[in-house]
């Protein structure tokens, strides 16, 4: 579950920018990439740092992609408000964008798992595969060998993974869309927001049943839905960057940022989610 306090903490990472460039995301994750870039320029610990830097860059591009998707979803909705002939096309566009939203987040999370394996106390630290879900199952599995697995990965990294099972829940939706033939169906008029549901072919009701997102028994609000998952993502990435920075013995500055107009949309939708959780809407 996400709380109003979680949303407040996630929003502190966003600084309002100008209309031309958009707002800024200032986070430990981006600062971590900057510090590793500096270390590479000084040729310190090249092999490990190079691997981590490449995957961090993929994570940051993934964040930018997600923000751009949300900006496009809101831009097309606003355009459809004034152009009724565009509404059917808007629904089609947004359906594809919602699919990609799931793909981007899970791909990004899987890169964090790869970095945690690279920076483990006793690498290689693999579990049964390369994905975050595999690493989670490997760390969380109870039994006489658990303490050895935790020691191998590192206590901070193990705690981080075990406390964050939520990517598995979102991964289920991503997998049924990408591999299971499911689809995101967009409903209604743009004046009502971006309403959708994920359906398997021939299966009703839809897969989304979390009351936080639902506007009625069958339809979810994507603005609430995306704000929910991005709150979790932003907070997870802050903790992840702190763990990796400590593992690499780096002090993280606060001078780097990601610029995206989509962050303005993220803030608005996080505010809407906070209002929903507070009972104001």
Buried (B, 14 or more C-beta within 10 A) or exposed (E): EBEEEBBEBBBEBBBEBEEEEBBBBBBBBBBBBBBBBEBBEEEEBEEBBEBBBEBBBBBBBBBBBBBBBBBBBBEBBEBBBEEEEBBEEBBEBBBEBBBBBBBBBBBBBBBBBBBBBBBBBEEEBEBEEEBBBBBBBBBBEEEEEBEEBBEBBBEBBBBBBEEBEBBBEBBBBBBBBBEBEBBBBBBBBBEEBBBBBBBBEEEEEBBBEEEBBBBEEBBBBBBBBBBBBBBBBBBBBBBBBBBBBBBBEBEBEEEBBBBBBBBBBBBBBBBBBBBBBEEEE
